[in-house]
Amino acid sequence: MAKANSFRVGKVQGYIRGTVWYLCYHELGRRHRPRIGSDRDAAKQMAAQINGQLEVGAPAALSFEPIGIPQLRERWLDHHEHVLRSSVQSINRYRTATDHFLRFLEARPVKHASLFSVSHAEEFVRHLRSIRVSPNGHANTKPRPLMDKGIRYILESCRTMFNFAAKRRHLSPYAENPLTALDIDRLPVETMRSIVLMTPDEEARFLGACDDWQFPVFATLMLTGMRPGELCHLLLPEDLDLEVGTLRIRNKPKLGWQVKTRNQREVPLLPELASLLRRNFAGRTVGPAFLRRKATADLAEKTAVQMERDIAVAVAEREEDAVSRADRLRIAKSIWTRTGAVDEDRIRIEFSRVAKSIGLVGQTAPKVLRHQFATVLQEGRVDPLVRNLLMGHAPGGERGGSGLGMTAVYTHTRPETIREQLVTAFRGRPVLAAIAERLALMN
C-alpha cells in the first residue's frame, strides 16, 4: 500500500516532495516550511514537537528570524555595548574587523545571514588575502597586504558574530556557522609584525640619543614595563610615591581611562629612576606626570578631583544629546589634553625619531620596551609569579592567566620581594649607567 504524501499533527502539516519531507506551520504570523528529510516517522516526531511548542507559546524548534547581515552586525555590537559592557576600544576593534565583511558583501549581496554559506566564507578569505590596507589606519602610510594575524582576527570576529546570530535564532537551526567550518584556529600565521629587541648597549645608546623631554619618558617605559597608554594617564601624587619609590597603575573610570586588562598593579621604582623622576617633576605635585613638550606647568595644576568635575560638567552640558560612552571618552580625552598630558601618538612618533637617529631601522613601536622589560625579568630569573604581577597580566585561575593555577591565587607576594627581584634583574644593565650619567650632567 502506498504511503500517504501528507499528514497533519495539530497546527503542523507535513508533506513530501520527491523523497524529502517538509513541514508547514505559522508562527507569529509568519509561515515556516523547514526541510526535514526522507524519514516519514522522523518528520511526524518533529511535527509533534513543534505543535506542542506552538500550543504553549514557546519558540518552535525549527523556527528562526531571518536578518540582514548589516542589521545583525549592529545588534551584535549593541549587545557588547549595553549587555556585556565590553570596552569602547574592543567594540571599535570589532566594528573595524566587520567593516571588511560588509565591504566584501557590497559586491556579493547576501539577503539574509542564514544564506551566507561556507563557499561565501571561503571567498571572503580569498578577498582578505587580496586587499591592501594602510598600517594603523593612517592614510599617509604605504598600503600593504593584511598580515595573517589580522586576517585571523577578522575571521574570529565574524565567527563570533555568527555565533551570536545562532543563539538569537537568526540562522537556520540545522545550518552550521559558516565561519566555524573554515577551521580558523588552524590557519597558519606566516606573516606578522616581528618584535626585534634592542641589545643592552643599544638601550644605552637609545637613551643617550634622547633629548631632555624624551629621556624620562623612555627611561620610565624601559624600567617599569608600562604600556604607553598607562604612562600617559599617570597622575601626581596619586600614582607616584617617589619617597617610597612606588608607581601605581590604576583604573580611572571617572577620568575616562582604564587599564587594558583592568588589572591594577604597583611597580617598584629603581633608585636611579626615582632620582630621575624627582628631578624631572621639579616640585610639581598635581596633574599628569608626563606633559607635552610645550605644555607649561600651570596647565597641570588641576587635581584628579578637579579633572573629574570638569568632565562631569562637560557631560552635563550635553545631556540632551544622549551622551554615549564613546562621547564621554572623547570629552575625557579633551580634559587630559587641556591639562597638558602627553598622548600615545606623540610617544610613538618620538620613539621612532630617536630609533632612526641611531640607526635602529624598523623600530617604530614603543611597545618593544615592554617586551624588553619582560625579557630582562626572565633573563634575571625573576619568579614567574612576580613577572606576572609586574606586567599586569591576568592572575592565575582566570582565563588566560599565568598558568600557575590555584598556586597563584594562594600566593601573596610581598612588595619587598618584588622590589628585591626587580633590582637584581636590572643590576649592571647599561641603561642604569646611562641614567646616572644624565643625572650627573643635570647637576
N, C-alpha and C positions, 0 to 999 in steps of 0.2 A: 504494500500500500504506500503511495507517495506521501512524503512529508508535506504538511501544510506550509505554505510560503509566508505565513504571518501568524502572529499571536498577540494577545493583549494581557498585560498584568496591571490592573487598576488604571492609572493615568499614563502608563507607558506602553507604547505599541512596538512590536518587533516585526521586521520584515526582511526578506532575503533578496539580495541582488547577485545573480550568478551563484557563487558559492559562499558569499560573505553575508553575515547577519548584521543588521543595523538596528538601532533603537531610535524612537522618535518620541519626544515629550516636550512640554512647555514649562519653563521656569522663569518667574518674574517677567512674564510677558514675552519671553524670547523662546524661539523654537530651537531645540538641540537635536542633532542627528549623529551621535557618535558611532563609529565603526567598531564592532565587537570582534568578529572572527567567524570561522567556519563551523564552530560547535554550537548547535541549537540550545543544548542544555545550559551551556555557559552564558549564552545570551539571555535565557529566561532567568537564570540566577541574578545576573546583573540588573535585569528589568525589575525583579522583585526588590532588590536592594535600593534602587533609585526610587521606586514607587514608595517604599517605606520612608525614605528621606523627604520626599515631596509631601507626604501626608503630615509629617511633624514640622515642616518648615525648615528642615536642615538643608544645607547645600548638597545638591546631588553629586554622587561620586565622580561622574564624568563631566560635570559642568565646569565651564571656565569663562572668564570675561575677556574677550579679545581686546587688545590695546595696542595703539601705535607705539613704535619704539621711542620717538621723541617724548611722548606722554609718559611712557614707562620711566625714562631717564629722569624726568622731573619729579615723579613720585618717589623714586629711589633716593634722589638727593634730598628731597623734602623729609623722607624718613630719617636720614642721617642728621639732618638739621634739627628737627623737632622731636624725634623719638629717641634715637641713640645719642644725640647731642655730641656727635663727632666734632673734632676741632675744625675751625674755619679753614685752616690750611689743608687738612685732609680732604674736606669737601671740595676745595678748589682743585686739588690734585685729581680727584675722581671726575670732576667736570672736564678738566683738560684732557684726561685719558679718553673719556667717552665722546669728546668733541671729534676725535679721529674717527670714531664709529659712525657718528651722524654724517660727517663729510663723505665717508665711504658710501653710505646709503643714499646720498643725493643722486648719484649716478646709477644706483641699483636699487630702486624703491622696493621696499617690502611692506605690504599693507599693515600686517599685524606682527607682533613679536612672536606669536605662535607659528608663523610661517617662515621664520628665519631658521634655516636648516644647517646641517653640518657642511654641506657644499658651500653655502654662503660664508660660513665661518672660515673655511679653508681659503676662500677667495679674499677674505678680509686680511688674513695673514700675508698673502701674496701682496696685497695692496700696501700693508705696513712696510714690507721689505723694499718696496719700490719708491716710497716718497722720501723727500729730503726736508729737514727741519732746521730751524735756527737754534743753536745750543742755548739753553736757559731762556728761550723765548725772546732774545734780544734781536731786534730787526736788523741791526747793522753787522751782525756776525755772519760768517760764511755758512750757508746751509750745508748739512751733511746728512747721510742716511741715519735712520733711527738705529740706536745700538740694541743688541739683543736683550739686554736687561730692560730697556724701555719698552720694547715690544712685549716682553713677558708681563710687565706691569699693566700695560693697556689691556691685554687679553685677560689678565686676572681680574681687573676692574669690571670688564664687560661680563665675565663669567659670574661674578658676584651679583651684578645687576640682574642677570637672567635667573639666578637662584632666588632672588627677591621676587621676581615675576612668578616663578613656580609656586612659592609659598603663598602668594596672594591670588592664586588661581587665574593668572593671566596667560598661562601656557596650557596647551592641551595636556590633560593628566597622563596620557600614555606616551607623551613625547619626551625625549631626553634633552637636557640642556645642551644645545649645540656646541657651546664653548668647552663643556666638560669632555666631549668626545675627542677634542684635539690633544688631550694629554699635555696640557700647558706646562705642568711641572717637569716634564721630561724634555722640554725644548732646550737645546744646548745654548749656553751663554758663551759665545766665542768672541764677541766684540763688547767691550765695556771700558769705562774710563779707568785707566790704571792709576794706582797710587804709588808714586815714587818718593820714598823717604829721603830726607837730607842726611848726609853723614854728620857726625858730631862737629867736625871742622866747618862744614857748610852752614850749620846752625849758627856758629860763632861769626862766620863771615856775613851771614844774613843780618844778624843783629848789628854788626859793625857798619853795615851799609845803611842802617835806618837813621832817619833824622830824629830830632828831639821829640817830635809828636809820635812818630811810628814806634820808637823804641819801647816805651812802656806797654803799648798795646800788644805788640807781638811777643814781648818777653812774658807777659801775663798769659797769653794763649799757650806759649811753649811750656810754662811751668805749672799750669793748672789743668790743662786738658779741656778747658771750657769750649763750648760751641761759640762761634762768633756772635750769634744772637743773644746768648747768655751774657757775654761781655757788654753788649750794647745796652742791656737792661739792668746793670748793677747800679744800686743806689747807695749814696752815703747818708747816714752812717749805718743803715740797717744791714747792708750786705758785706761790709768790710770792717773788720776789727783789727786794725793794724797793731794795737798794743798786744793782743793775744796772738795775732798772726793767723787769722782765720778768714776765709772767704765763704760766704753763704750764697748758694744759688737757690732762690725761692720762686714759687709761683706768685704772680701779681695779677690776679684776675680783675681787680678793680682798676688796674692801670693798663688793661688790655694786653697782657702778656703772660704766657705760661711756659714752663719748661717743656721741651718737646715730648718727653716721656711722662711728664707730670711728677717725676721723682725728684724731690728736693734733696740737696746734699750740702755738706760742708767740706771744703778743701783746705788743708793747712797751707799757709804761705811759707815758702822757704825764706830764711832770714834775708838773703840778697834781694828777693823780690819785694819783701815787706819794706826794706830800706828804699828801694827804687820808687815804690808807690807813695811812700811817705813824702819823698822829695817831689814827686810829680804832682800830688794834690796841693802842695804849697799852702796848707792851712784850710783848704775848703772842707766843710763838714756836712753839707747837704747837697742834694741834687744828683744827677747822673755822674757816675765815677769817671767815665771817659767821654770827653767833649769833642765836638767837631773842631777842625783846625782853627777856624776863625771865630769860634764861639767864645764870648767873654764870660768871665766868672760870674758876673751879675745875673746872666741868664739862668744859671744853675742854682740860684738861691732858694728855689722852692723845695719844700719838703715833700715826701710821698703823700702825706695827707692833703697838702695844698694841690698837688697834681691830680689826686683823686677827685677833689672838689671841682677843679676846672673841667674835668671830663664829665662829671655829673651835670654841671651847668650846661655844657655844650649839648649833651644828650637831651636835657630837659627842653632846651630851646627848639629842638627838632622833634619833640614828642608827637606832634600832629602828623609827622611824616612816617610813623611806624618804623622807628629806627631798628634795623636788623643787627645781628651780631657783627656782620662784616662792616656795617656803618660804624658801630661802636669801636671796632678795631682801627678804622681809619681816623676817627676822632682822637682816639688814644695816641695813635702814631703822631698826629699833628701836635699834640701836647708834648710828647717826648722831644719832638723836633724843636718846638719853641723853647724848651729848657736846655737846648744845646747838645742833646745826646747825639753821638755818632751813630750811623746806621750800617747795616751789614754790607750794603753795596760799596760803601766807601772803604770799608776794611778790605774787601776783596780787591778793589782797584789798587789800593796802596800796597797790598801784599804782592800783587802781580808786578808792580813797578819795581819794588825792591828786588824781587827774584830775578827779574830781567836785567837789572843793573849789575848783578854779579854773575850773569851767565847761566842761571838755572832755567834753561828752556823747558817750557811745559808746566812749570809750577805756577798755576793761576788760581788755585783754591786754598784759602787759609785753613780749610778743614784738615789739610795734611798735617798741621801742627797738632791736632787732636790725635791723629794716627801715631805721630811721633811720640807723644806723651804716653800713650798706651804701650808702645813698643819699648820705651825706656823702662816702664814699670816691669814689663816681662823680663827684659834683659837684666834688671836689678833683682830678679827673683822675688818680687813683691807677691805676697799671698794673693791667690785668685779672688778671694772674697774682698780683700782690701782694694784690689784693682777694680772690682765691680762697683764698690762704693764710690771710689774716686771718679769713675767715668759716669756715674749716674745712670747705669743701666738698670733694667728691671731686676728686682731682687729674686732670690731663689723661691720656688714654689709658685711663681706667676708665669703666665705664658711668655715664652721667650726669655726665661730667667737665666740665672747664672749656671745652671747645670748642677749646682751643689744641693738642690732639692731642699728637704727639710733641715739639713745641716745649716744652711744659710739663714733659715728662719729662726733657729735656736741660738745662733751665734750673734753676740752683741760686741762688736769691735770697739774698743776704747779709742778716743781721739788721739791719745798719746801713742798708741800702736800705729795708727795710720800715719801720724807725723814722722815717727821714727823710720818707718819703711820708706816714706817718700824721700826723706833726707838721704837715706842710704842709697836709694836708686839713682839720685842725681849727683852724688858726691863725685867730684873730679871731672864733671862734664864741662867742656869748653864754654858752654853757654853761661855758666855761673861766673867764669873768669871774665867774659865779655861784659856782664852786668857790673862786676866790680870795677872794671876799667872805666866804664862810662860814668859810674858814680864818682870815681876819682877825678875825672875831668870836670864834673859839675861843681866840685868843691873848690 
